[in-house]
Every structure is written in structure tokens, then in C-alpha cells.
Amino acid sequence: MIRAKISDNSGVASVKANFKKDGATWNGPKLTYDSNKNEWTVPYTFGTNTNPGDWQLELTITDLASNVTTATKDFQITNPNLDTTPPTFKSLKISKEVVTHSDELKVQADISDDNSGIALAEVRFEFIDLTHFYNFNLEKNPTTGLWETTIKVPSYFETGTFNVYLHVEDKAGNAIFPRNDQRLQVYVAKPTVNKVTDKDTFVRGQGEPGFTIEVRTGETLLGSAVVGVDRKFSVQIPVQKEGTELTVGTIDSYGTKSVPAYVTVEKVKPSGWVSQDGKWYYYDPATFNLKTGWFKVGTTWYYANASGVMQTGWIKLGTTWYYLASNGAMKTGWLQLGKTWYYFNGGGAMATGWLKSGTKWYYFNGSGAMVTGWLKSGTHWYYLNSTGVMVTGWVKIGGKSYYFYSTGILR
């Protein structure tokens, strides 16, 4: 603790302590006024690497009128555990010498201090022009015994060359600043670009937040945009022809350009329903394969010929007839075409012969047309009313009464 009784007619403005030894001066702390004790005081602790011997305390006193005076007092320091030995440096290694922003970089240092122990260890990347540097703390790895850190090269690192140093201090305040022969070369990372088709009006991808993305074809600039904080970019461009090569590059805040990424414009692969020359085709949205034969879209069945052309109207497959609506949908159940009724089962097959629907019987001829009126099937006669339903019991037809068994056969 440093204490001083000081008085002045105009009042004391400040008191500053310095320490001197063997002609050298060390800056000390400023004292503060304790009104209870009417004295200026400050606590102060000398480092464990302080040299013992004769020292001098010098107080620089400034009053409120800006007059300055000094006062001195001699004292001695004993330091039986004096530590003036700096930490020991053996090696410093970085895992890569050439990186782009966001690359992982591992730093390992072999350092030690057998006296007071290491208090601080950090790696320093100093830009080649010596104007500024960036520090990252190292932590001791108990497994390897090395002081290590892994960093992602931040986007605020300028593109260019960095010297690599260590700043190491022991608990006694002894410091060293060793370096290795490695230099870190930082480049602007080229962007990641999504697929571009001959229908796209945007080029999208990922890059470094805050950097500018430019899209060119040859020397022509098509568009530019700034990468968002989510690392995504979207550059609006005119539609380009299939086969056009686009050059997509990054420009950092210093105007440095990256190695460009290249993307070739692809033709859009057809998906779903496609109309061409008045004909409809269907391409599987998952595989982009052209569908032929029977295929299902949602809950509806369609049929395409060997060329992939969607079929409509009547089609015969093997010995079975099907009917496809004007939109290609396969018909099931009842269908009226003109004045003729037809019936198609759940699989779309046209019915012929006898058919029971619900509790009623119907008959369809070889062309699939529903029969009404008199019908001879085999050696038996039947009668089907105007709605096609087979009659049973007594029925009056053309002014005469007829009786039909429950099987529909005329008695």
C-alpha cells in the first residue's frame, strides 16, 4: 500500500506513482484521495519477477493550478523466489498454410514453464503489412500435452498473407513472442452454386455473409447480390440457353475476387403432364421417366401408348375393351355414349353378357351395349325394361301379360 500526506493552497488535482531502479523507470498507478484519513493511497503488488535490491518511489503531484512537483522515497525489495526465466518454446504448427474463409485451422504449440507456470498462451496472425493482427487463445490439451485451438477462418480475415506468432506469458509476467517459418495464406472462398436450368431467372447458392456474388457469361455481367447472414444468395439473371456456362465469383469487402465457380445451364427435365404438338405425355416427377402403358396419377388411371402419348376413347388391350375420357381418365361404372349405356368394372374392363349390379340384373351384348326389350339367351327368353333391368313376375308388354320366373326366364 502506498500512502502520502499532501497539502496544497489551491488543492491537489492528481498524484501519480512511478518506480525507479538502476536508472530505469516503471510506470505505476495513480493514487486516490481518502477523505476519512486525509491521505492519498493506492494498493500495489510487485510481480514475482521483480528484481530485488534498492528501489525508489517517485510521486508526481499536480495541483489544481497545474503546478507540478515530485517527491521521492527509497525502499528495498527482497524476492527470494525471483522468476526472470521466460517460458520455453519448442514448436508452433498450423494444420494448413492455404485456406479460404470458414476453413478449419488447427494450431498446436509446444511450450512450457517450469517455474511459475504459463498464465497466457495465444496465437497471433499478423497481416503481412504489419498494420494489425488477430489473436486466438490456446488451451492445454491434457492428452497431447500441447497448447491447442481449432478455429474457423473468419470472414473478417483479409485475403492475403499472415505471419504466425505466439504470445506466451508466465505467471511471473515473463513473456515471449516466438514464431515459426509457416505463413498463412487466406483466399476468398468460391461460392457453392445450385443447378441452373434454361427456365431459371435466379442463380442461387451459398457463400460468405456480407460478400458480393457476381454472375457472368463471358465478360458480360448478368447480375449481382450480397450474401445474407444465412449464407444464402439469390442473383436475378435473364433466362439463359441450355449449354451456357455461367461464371459465379465472390468479391470480399476489400474487393478481392475468389476463384470462380462454373455452372452449365441445363435443359429443364419434363415433369408431370406435358403437352407437345397437341398430344399429352406424362413424366414421373421423381425419375423424370416418360410413362407408357397403364399408370396412376393420384387416384386416377391413364393409358399411354409405346410412344408415351396419352390415349382417349375406346382402346382394346388383348380381348378387353376400356374407355378413357377426353382427359384420359379411365372410366369405371356406368357410362352413356349417345343413347347407349355401357358398364365398366373396377378395373376398367367393359362388361359383356349378364351383370348383376346391386340386386338387379342387366345384359350387355358383345359390343358392350346395354340391352333393353326382348332377349333370347340360349334357348330362353328374357325381357329387360327401358332402364335395362331384367324383369320378373307378371309383366304387361304390348298389351299382353307375360310371366317371368325369378331367374328372368319366360314361362
C-alpha positions in Angstrom: 0.0 0.0 0.0 1.3 3.4 -0.9 0.2 6.3 1.4 1.0 10.0 1.1 0.1 13.1 3.2 -0.1 16.0 0.7 -1.4 19.6 1.1 -1.6 22.5 -1.3 -3.1 26.0 -1.2 -5.1 25.5 -4.4 -5.8 21.8 -3.8 -4.3 18.6 -5.2 -5.6 17.5 -8.6 -3.7 14.2 -9.1 -0.9 12.0 -7.7 0.9 9.5 -9.9 3.4 6.9 -8.7 6.5 5.7 -10.7 9.2 3.2 -9.6 12.9 3.6 -10.4 15.8 1.2 -10.3 19.3 1.4 -11.8 18.3 4.3 -14.0 15.2 2.7 -15.4 11.6 3.9 -14.7 8.5 1.8 -14.5 5.0 3.3 -14.7 3.0 2.9 -11.5 -0.6 3.5 -10.5 -2.5 6.7 -9.7 -3.4 7.4 -6.1 -6.8 8.3 -4.9 -7.8 10.6 -2.0 -9.2 9.0 1.2 -11.1 11.8 2.9 -11.5 9.8 6.1 -7.8 9.6 6.6 -6.9 12.8 4.7 -4.3 10.9 2.7 -3.7 9.7 -0.9 -3.5 5.9 -1.2 -3.3 3.1 -3.7 -2.6 -0.7 -3.2 0.1 -2.1 -5.4 1.7 -5.6 -5.8 5.0 -6.2 -7.4 5.3 -9.1 -9.8 7.1 -12.3 -8.8 9.8 -11.5 -11.4 10.6 -8.1 -9.8 14.3 -7.7 -9.3 15.3 -7.4 -5.7 17.5 -4.5 -4.4 17.3 -0.8 -3.9 14.3 0.9 -5.5 12.9 4.5 -5.4 9.3 5.6 -5.3 8.6 8.8 -7.1 5.3 10.7 -6.8 4.4 13.2 -9.4 1.9 15.7 -7.8 -0.2 18.2 -9.7 -2.3 20.9 -8.0 -5.5 22.5 -9.3 -3.4 25.4 -10.6 -1.4 22.9 -12.8 1.7 23.3 -10.8 3.8 20.0 -10.7 6.2 18.8 -8.1 7.8 15.5 -7.2 8.5 13.6 -4.0 10.7 10.5 -3.6 11.3 7.7 -1.1 13.8 4.9 -1.2 12.9 1.4 -0.3 14.2 -2.2 -0.8 12.6 -5.3 -2.4 13.5 -8.8 -1.4 12.5 -11.6 -3.7 13.9 -15.0 -2.8 11.6 -16.7 -5.4 12.6 -14.4 -8.2 11.5 -15.8 -11.6 13.0 -14.0 -14.5 13.2 -17.0 -16.8 10.8 -16.8 -19.7 8.6 -19.7 -20.9 10.3 -22.3 -23.1 9.3 -22.5 -26.7 9.9 -25.7 -28.8 7.5 -25.5 -31.8 4.5 -23.9 -33.4 2.5 -25.6 -36.2 -0.6 -24.7 -38.2 -2.5 -27.5 -39.9 -2.9 -25.7 -43.2 -0.9 -22.9 -44.9 -3.5 -22.1 -47.6 -7.2 -21.6 -46.5 -10.4 -19.9 -47.5 -12.9 -18.3 -45.2 -14.7 -20.9 -42.9 -12.0 -23.5 -43.4 -11.0 -25.2 -40.1 -7.5 -24.4 -39.0 -5.8 -26.3 -36.1 -2.9 -24.6 -34.2 -0.6 -26.6 -31.9 2.3 -25.2 -29.8 4.8 -27.0 -27.7 5.5 -24.6 -24.8 6.2 -24.9 -21.1 7.3 -23.0 -18.0 8.8 -25.0 -15.1 9.0 -22.0 -12.7 5.8 -20.1 -12.2 3.7 -21.8 -14.9 2.1 -20.4 -18.1 -0.6 -17.8 -17.5 -1.4 -16.9 -21.1 -0.9 -18.5 -24.5 -2.3 -17.2 -27.7 -1.6 -17.5 -31.4 -1.3 -14.2 -33.3 -2.0 -13.9 -37.0 -0.3 -10.7 -38.2 -1.1 -9.3 -41.6 1.9 -9.0 -43.9 1.8 -5.2 -43.9 2.3 -5.3 -40.1 -0.6 -2.9 -39.5 -2.8 -5.2 -37.5 -3.2 -8.7 -36.1 -5.8 -11.2 -34.7 -5.3 -13.2 -31.5 -6.9 -16.6 -30.5 -6.4 -18.2 -27.1 -4.7 -21.6 -26.8 -5.7 -24.2 -24.2 -3.6 -27.1 -23.0 -4.6 -30.5 -24.2 -4.0 -32.9 -21.4 -3.8 -35.8 -23.8 -1.1 -34.4 -26.1 0.5 -32.0 -23.6 0.4 -29.3 -26.4 -1.4 -26.0 -26.3 -4.0 -26.0 -29.0 -7.0 -24.4 -30.6 -9.1 -25.0 -33.7 -10.7 -22.0 -35.4 -12.9 -21.4 -38.5 -11.1 -18.8 -40.5 -13.5 -15.8 -40.1 -14.7 -13.7 -43.0 -13.1 -10.6 -41.5 -9.6 -12.0 -42.2 -8.3 -10.1 -45.2 -7.3 -12.1 -48.2 -3.5 -12.2 -48.3 -0.6 -13.4 -46.2 -0.3 -13.6 -42.4 2.8 -14.2 -40.3 2.1 -16.6 -37.4 3.3 -15.8 -33.9 2.8 -16.9 -30.3 2.3 -14.6 -27.3 3.2 -16.5 -24.2 3.4 -15.2 -20.6 4.2 -17.0 -17.4 2.6 -16.2 -14.0 5.6 -14.0 -13.1 5.0 -11.8 -16.1 7.8 -13.0 -18.3 6.7 -13.0 -22.0 8.0 -14.4 -25.3 6.8 -13.9 -28.9 8.2 -16.7 -30.9 7.2 -17.5 -34.5 7.6 -20.4 -36.9 8.6 -20.4 -40.6 5.0 -21.0 -41.7 2.8 -18.3 -43.2 -1.0 -18.4 -43.5 -2.3 -17.6 -47.0 -6.1 -16.7 -47.0 -8.1 -16.7 -50.2 -11.8 -15.8 -50.8 -13.8 -19.0 -50.9 -15.6 -19.7 -54.1 -19.3 -19.9 -53.7 -21.4 -23.1 -53.8 -23.9 -22.8 -56.7 -27.1 -24.7 -57.2 -28.2 -26.2 -60.5 -29.4 -23.7 -63.1 -31.9 -24.6 -65.9 -32.9 -22.9 -69.1 -36.1 -21.7 -67.3 -34.5 -20.2 -64.2 -34.3 -16.4 -63.7 -32.2 -16.7 -60.5 -28.9 -18.2 -59.6 -28.9 -19.5 -56.0 -26.3 -20.9 -53.7 -24.3 -20.3 -50.6 -21.3 -18.1 -49.8 -19.7 -15.8 -47.2 -22.1 -13.5 -45.4 -21.8 -9.9 -46.5 -19.7 -10.7 -49.6 -20.9 -9.9 -53.1 -21.7 -12.6 -55.7 -21.4 -11.8 -59.4 -22.8 -13.9 -62.2 -21.2 -13.5 -65.6 -21.3 -15.2 -69.0 -18.0 -14.4 -70.7 -17.3 -10.8 -69.8 -20.9 -9.8 -69.5 -22.2 -9.2 -66.0 -25.7 -10.8 -65.7 -26.4 -9.8 -62.1 -25.0 -9.5 -58.6 -26.3 -9.7 -55.0 -24.9 -9.7 -51.4 -24.8 -13.0 -49.4 -27.2 -12.9 -46.5 -26.5 -13.7 -42.8 -27.9 -17.2 -43.5 -25.1 -17.7 -46.0 -27.6 -17.9 -48.9 -27.6 -15.7 -52.1 -30.0 -15.3 -54.9 -28.9 -13.4 -58.1 -31.5 -12.4 -60.6 -30.5 -13.1 -64.3 -32.1 -13.2 -67.7 -33.1 -16.7 -68.9 -30.1 -18.4 -70.4 -29.9 -21.1 -73.2 -29.1 -24.7 -72.5 -25.3 -25.2 -72.5 -24.4 -21.7 -71.5 -21.5 -21.6 -69.0 -22.0 -19.2 -66.1 -19.1 -17.8 -64.1 -20.1 -17.2 -60.4 -17.5 -15.4 -58.3 -17.2 -13.9 -54.8 -15.9 -10.4 -54.0 -14.9 -9.7 -50.4 -15.1 -6.3 -48.6 -11.6 -5.4 -49.9 -12.5 -6.0 -53.5 -10.6 -9.3 -53.8 -12.1 -11.8 -56.1 -12.3 -15.5 -55.4 -11.5 -18.4 -57.8 -14.8 -18.6 -59.6 -17.3 -21.4 -59.6 -18.6 -22.6 -63.0 -22.1 -23.9 -63.8 -23.5 -25.0 -67.1 -27.2 -24.2 -67.8 -29.2 -27.4 -68.1 -32.4 -28.1 -70.0 -35.4 -28.4 -67.7 -36.3 -32.1 -67.3 -40.0 -32.5 -68.0 -42.1 -33.4 -65.0 -45.8 -34.3 -64.8 -48.2 -33.6 -67.7 -46.5 -32.1 -70.7 -48.4 -31.1 -73.9 -46.5 -31.3 -77.2 -47.9 -31.0 -80.7 -51.4 -31.4 -79.4 -50.6 -34.6 -77.6 -50.3 -35.2 -73.8 -47.4 -37.1 -72.1 -46.7 -37.8 -68.5 -43.2 -37.8 -66.9 -42.7 -39.3 -63.5 -41.9 -36.3 -61.2 -39.4 -38.4 -59.2 -37.5 -40.1 -62.0 -38.5 -37.8 -65.0 -39.1 -41.1 -67.0 -41.8 -41.0 -69.7 -44.7 -43.2 -68.7 -46.1 -45.8 -71.1 -48.9 -48.4 -70.6 -51.1 -48.1 -67.6 -50.1 -45.5 -64.9 -51.8 -43.9 -62.0 -51.8 -40.2 -61.1 -53.4 -39.6 -57.7 -56.4 -42.0 -57.7 -56.9 -41.9 -61.5 -55.7 -44.4 -64.1 -54.4 -43.5 -67.5 -53.0 -45.3 -70.5 -50.2 -44.2 -72.8 -49.1 -46.0 -76.0 -45.5 -47.1 -76.6 -44.6 -43.5 -77.6 -45.9 -42.2 -74.4 -49.0 -40.5 -75.9 -52.0 -40.4 -73.6 -54.9 -42.3 -75.0 -58.6 -41.3 -75.1 -61.8 -43.0 -76.2 -62.0 -46.7 -76.8 -58.9 -48.9 -76.5 -58.6 -52.7 -76.8 -55.9 -54.5 -74.9 -55.8 -58.2 -75.6 -59.5 -59.2 -75.7 -60.7 -56.5 -73.3 -62.1 -53.1 -74.1 -61.6 -49.9 -72.0 -62.9 -46.4 -72.3 -60.8 -43.3 -71.5 -62.4 -39.9 -71.1 -61.3 -36.9 -73.1 -58.9 -36.0 -70.2 -57.5 -39.6 -70.4 -59.1 -40.8 -67.2 -60.1 -44.5 -67.3 -63.9 -44.9 -66.8 -65.4 -47.3 -64.3 -69.1 -48.0 -63.6 -71.9 -46.7 -65.8 -71.2 -44.7 -69.0 -73.6 -43.3 -71.5 -72.4 -42.6 -75.0 -75.1 -41.1 -77.2 -78.2 -43.2 -76.4 -76.2 -46.3 -75.4 -75.2 -47.3 -71.9 -72.1 -49.3 -71.0 -70.7 -50.6 -67.8 -67.0 -50.9 -66.8 -65.9 -52.9 -63.7 -63.5 -51.6 -61.1 -60.5 -52.5 -63.3 -61.9 -50.5 -66.2 -62.9 -53.6 -68.3 -66.1 -53.2 -70.4 -68.8 -55.6 -69.3 -70.5 -58.1 -71.7 -73.2 -60.7 -71.0 -75.1 -60.8 -67.8 -74.2 -58.4 -65.0 -75.6 -58.0 -61.5 -75.5 -54.5 -60.1 -76.8 -54.3 -56.6 -80.0 -56.6 -56.6 -80.7 -56.0 -60.3 -79.6 -57.9 -63.4 -78.6 -56.4 -66.7 -77.4 -57.7 -70.1 -74.7 -56.3 -72.4 -74.2 -57.5 -75.9 -70.9 -58.4 -77.5 -70.3 -54.7 -78.2 -70.8 -53.8 -74.6 -74.1 -52.0 -75.2 -76.8 -52.5 -72.6 -79.8 -54.4 -74.0 -83.4 -53.4 -73.5 -86.6 -55.2 -74.6 -86.8 -58.9 -75.6 -83.6 -61.0 -75.3 -83.1 -64.6 -76.3 -80.1 -66.1 -74.5 -79.5 -69.8 -75.3 -83.0 -71.4 -75.5 -84.6 -68.9 -73.1 -86.3 -65.6 -73.5 -85.9 -62.7 -71.1 -87.3 -59.2 -71.1 -85.3 -56.1 -70.0 -87.2 -52.9 -69.3 -86.3 -49.4 -70.7 -83.6 -49.0 -68.0 -82.1 -52.4 -68.8 -83.3 -54.2 -65.7 -84.3 -57.8 -66.2 -88.0 -58.2 -65.2 -89.6 -61.0 -63.1 -93.2 -61.9 -62.3 -96.2 -60.7 -64.3 -95.4 -58.0 -66.8 -97.7 -56.5 -69.4 -95.8 -56.0 -72.8 -97.5 -54.6 -75.9 -101.0 -55.1 -74.4 -100.2 -58.8 -73.4 -99.3 -60.2 -70.0 -96.3 -62.4 -69.5 -94.9 -64.2 -66.5 -91.2 -64.4 -65.9 -89.7 -66.7 -63.3 -87.4 -65.3 -60.6 -84.5 -66.2 -62.8 -86.0 -63.9 -65.5 -86.8 -66.8 -67.8 -90.2 -66.5 -69.7 -92.7 -69.2 -68.6 
